Each structure stands twice: as structure tokens, then as C-alpha cells.
Amino acid sequence: MKLAIKHIAAAAAIAATGIAHAAPVYVSVGDTYKGLTASGTASLSFSADLLGALDTGKISLTNYGAATSTITKDSDGFFESATAAAPLTSATFDDVSEEVLRVASSGGMTLIAPALKSVSSGGSLVVTDLAADLVTKKIYATIIGGNGVGTKTNFALWDFTTITGTTKFAGAGVYNNTISGLSLNADSFAVFSQSLGLLKLGVSAMQGITDYGTVTSQIIGTPVTPSIPEPSTYALMGLGLVGLVMATRRKLAQAA
């Protein structure tokens, strides 16, 4: 994918001491950043705690949008793992330190809860278009919830505690990092509960979740190769030079 700077969120400034200050640079698909194109994926993997709560509510999972889901179950039909891999759509960098500040992706998962006595009255929840803010340690998402929740964009869904791996985009290569320790705040817990129509046992199962999973990002920096003009382009350039020379000679002849 070819990457060109979409916009610069803030211009670089020079302090009175002469030291350059950082400015965040937003780079989206189709943009170039420091001679590189960027591509990659962000993968959301549900924790064992979350999968157990989904089993309690007999909640089903499917991929949504551009994401590709990998869901496995054991012989008894209980979840063993669930991961959604989504293509990156943009990244924001610090233009001085080259640290990654924010990574956004497209696609996610759909959760559907059937009506189940004391667990759920039935509902659905789409979690898509995740954006990990490495500065505030929050995961934002677009939420499409049932039971009157509707669509919420750039919704602060999870807080997280830990980032491991490389967060500095310094030249061509593959950069991986993992965000772990995902937890819901009070607002996002209420959205989860309402969207899925959780009742007493369902809410209790969710309250027992201490970690919702991990988000793993991979950014690939690829050098931009300058395009080489076609032979026909060189021919046109030659004709243009010939025409310029002839026009100059005519002017000189007329002046004489």
C-alpha cells in the first residue's frame, strides 16, 4: 500500500532554547511517511475470562466488516479461543521521537446473545474499528448495540495497563507490540450489559471478568520505490527539447 502524509495534526515548533518540539503526524493508507509506506494488522484476542462469560450466556461470535475471525471450540461446544484480525487504516507518530502514538484498524466482531432465563433477554453487540491510544492507554471503538444502545463512534471501550514490544517506527522493518490488561469502565460495562440484554446471572458473569484480552499490532514499514519513467515518456521529453531548440533558433533568425 502506498502511504503520503494526510495531514499534520500540529506543526513542529522550536522553543526559545532552540530545541525542536514533537508534533503528532497522522498517516493513513495511501500516505508516505519519511520515505516509507506503512501497512499491517491489529488483532483482538478475547481472554479466557471473557470466553467463559460468553459460554455462560451461550453468546455467539462472528467477524464484522473487514476483520477476519478465528474462533475455536472444544468437543463440548465451549470456546477455546477467539481472535479478530483487522487491517490497519492509520497510525499517528511523534515526528521527533518516531514513537507510535495511536493505531487504528477497520473491522471487528459481532456478539449475539439469545434469550436465556436469568442470563439474558436477548441482544447484540458489534465491536469494530478499534483505535489504540498508546498515550492515554485506552482502546476506542465503534459500538453498534441492541436494546436501544444504537451506534457510538470513538467510544472509550477499554482501559489497558501494559504495552510490550516495539513502539518506535524507525525505518523499514516489521514492528510488533502487544497491549494487555483490558478492562471496562463503568460506562462501557453498562453499554455491554444493555446491548446484550444481560440479566442477573449474565451481569454476574461479566463482573467476574478481570481481563478482557489483548490487542496485538503489527506495522510494516516498506521503502517507497521511485517510479521509473516509461520509454515513451523519455521520447516525449526528447521531442519537447527538440521543439524548444527549434523555436529558439527561429527567434534568433528573426532577430538577425
FENVEN-V978660 format. One record per residue. N is the residue number from 1. RES is the residue in one small letter. SS is DSSP state (H for helix, E for strand, C for the rest). Layout:
n->N res->RES ss->SS
n->N res->RES ss->SS
This chain:
n->1 res->m ss->C
n->2 res->k ss->C
n->3 res->l ss->C
n->4 res->a ss->C
n->5 res->i ss->C
n->6 res->k ss->C
n->7 res->h ss->E
n->8 res->i ss->E
n->9 res->a ss->C
n->10 res->a ss->C
n->11 res->a ss->C
n->12 res->a ss->C
n->13 res->a ss->E
n->14 res->i ss->E
n->15 res->a ss->C
n->16 res->a ss->C
n->17 res->t ss->C
n->18 res->g ss->C
n->19 res->i ss->C
n->20 res->a ss->E
n->21 res->h ss->E
n->22 res->a ss->C
n->23 res->a ss->C
n->24 res->p ss->E
n->25 res->v ss->E
n->26 res->y ss->E
n->27 res->v ss->E
n->28 res->s ss->E
n->29 res->v ss->C
n->30 res->g ss->C
n->31 res->d ss->C
n->32 res->t ss->C
n->33 res->y ss->E
n->34 res->k ss->C
n->35 res->g ss->C
n->36 res->l ss->E
n->37 res->t ss->E
n->38 res->a ss->E
n->39 res->s ss->E
n->40 res->g ss->E
n->41 res->t ss->E
n->42 res->a ss->E
n->43 res->s ss->E
n->44 res->l ss->E
n->45 res->s ss->E
n->46 res->f ss->E
n->47 res->s ss->C
n->48 res->a ss->H
n->49 res->d ss->H
n->50 res->l ss->H
n->51 res->l ss->H
n->52 res->g ss->H
n->53 res->a ss->H
n->54 res->l ss->H
n->55 res->d ss->H
n->56 res->t ss->H
n->57 res->g ss->C
n->58 res->k ss->C
n->59 res->i ss->C
n->60 res->s ss->E
n->61 res->l ss->E
n->62 res->t ss->E
n->63 res->n ss->E
n->64 res->y ss->E
n->65 res->g ss->C
n->66 res->a ss->C
n->67 res->a ss->C
n->68 res->t ss->E
n->69 res->s ss->E
n->70 res->t ss->E
n->71 res->i ss->E
n->72 res->t ss->E
n->73 res->k ss->E
n->74 res->d ss->C
n->75 res->s ss->C
n->76 res->d ss->C
n->77 res->g ss->C
n->78 res->f ss->C
n->79 res->f ss->E
n->80 res->e ss->E
n->81 res->s ss->E
n->82 res->a ss->E
n->83 res->t ss->E
n->84 res->a ss->E
n->85 res->a ss->E
n->86 res->a ss->E
n->87 res->p ss->E
n->88 res->l ss->E
n->89 res->t ss->E
n->90 res->s ss->E
n->91 res->a ss->E
n->92 res->t ss->E
n->93 res->f ss->E
n->94 res->d ss->E
n->95 res->d ss->C
n->96 res->v ss->C
n->97 res->s ss->C
n->98 res->e ss->C
n->99 res->e ss->E
n->100 res->v ss->E
n->101 res->l ss->E
n->102 res->r ss->E
n->103 res->v ss->E
n->104 res->a ss->E
n->105 res->s ss->E
n->106 res->s ss->E
n->107 res->g ss->C
n->108 res->g ss->E
n->109 res->m ss->E
n->110 res->t ss->E
n->111 res->l ss->E
n->112 res->i ss->E
n->113 res->a ss->E
n->114 res->p ss->E
n->115 res->a ss->E
n->116 res->l ss->E
n->117 res->k ss->C
n->118 res->s ss->C
n->119 res->v ss->C
n->120 res->s ss->E
n->121 res->s ss->E
n->122 res->g ss->E
n->123 res->g ss->E
n->124 res->s ss->E
n->125 res->l ss->E
n->126 res->v ss->E
n->127 res->v ss->E
n->128 res->t ss->E
n->129 res->d ss->E
n->130 res->l ss->E
n->131 res->a ss->E
n->132 res->a ss->E
n->133 res->d ss->E
n->134 res->l ss->C
n->135 res->v ss->C
n->136 res->t ss->C
n->137 res->k ss->C
n->138 res->k ss->E
n->139 res->i ss->E
n->140 res->y ss->E
n->141 res->a ss->E
n->142 res->t ss->E
n->143 res->i ss->E
n->144 res->i ss->E
n->145 res->g ss->E
n->146 res->g ss->C
n->147 res->n ss->C
n->148 res->g ss->C
n->149 res->v ss->C
n->150 res->g ss->E
n->151 res->t ss->E
n->152 res->k ss->E
n->153 res->t ss->E
n->154 res->n ss->E
n->155 res->f ss->E
n->156 res->a ss->E
n->157 res->l ss->E
n->158 res->w ss->E
n->159 res->d ss->E
n->160 res->f ss->C
n->161 res->t ss->C
n->162 res->t ss->E
n->163 res->i ss->E
n->164 res->t ss->E
n->165 res->g ss->E
n->166 res->t ss->C
n->167 res->t ss->C
n->168 res->k ss->E
n->169 res->f ss->C
n->170 res->a ss->C
n->171 res->g ss->C
n->172 res->a ss->C
n->173 res->g ss->E
n->174 res->v ss->E
n->175 res->y ss->E
n->176 res->n ss->E
n->177 res->n ss->E
n->178 res->t ss->E
n->179 res->i ss->E
n->180 res->s ss->E
n->181 res->g ss->C
n->182 res->l ss->C
n->183 res->s ss->E
n->184 res->l ss->E
n->185 res->n ss->C
n->186 res->a ss->H
n->187 res->d ss->H
n->188 res->s ss->H
n->189 res->f ss->H
n->190 res->a ss->H
n->191 res->v ss->H
n->192 res->f ss->H
n->193 res->s ss->H
n->194 res->q ss->H
n->195 res->s ss->H
n->196 res->l ss->H
n->197 res->g ss->C
n->198 res->l ss->E
n->199 res->l ss->C
n->200 res->k ss->H
n->201 res->l ss->H
n->202 res->g ss->H
n->203 res->v ss->H
n->204 res->s ss->H
n->205 res->a ss->H
n->206 res->m ss->H
n->207 res->q ss->H
n->208 res->g ss->C
n->209 res->i ss->C
n->210 res->t ss->C
n->211 res->d ss->C
n->212 res->y ss->C
n->213 res->g ss->E
n->214 res->t ss->E
n->215 res->v ss->E
n->216 res->t ss->E
n->217 res->s ss->E
n->218 res->q ss->E
n->219 res->i ss->E
n->220 res->i ss->E
n->221 res->g ss->E
n->222 res->t ss->E
n->223 res->p ss->E
n->224 res->v ss->C
n->225 res->t ss->C
n->226 res->p ss->C
n->227 res->s ss->C
n->228 res->i ss->C
n->229 res->p ss->C
n->230 res->e ss->C
n->231 res->p ss->H
n->232 res->s ss->H
n->233 res->t ss->H
n->234 res->y ss->H
n->235 res->a ss->H
n->236 res->l ss->H
n->237 res->m ss->H
n->238 res->g ss->H
n->239 res->l ss->H
n->240 res->g ss->H
n->241 res->l ss->H
n->242 res->v ss->H
n->243 res->g ss->H
n->244 res->l ss->H
n->245 res->v ss->H
n->246 res->m ss->H
n->247 res->a ss->H
n->248 res->t ss->H
n->249 res->r ss->H
n->250 res->r ss->H
n->251 res->k ss->H
n->252 res->l ss->H
n->253 res->a ss->H
n->254 res->q ss->H
n->255 res->a ss->H
n->256 res->a ss->C
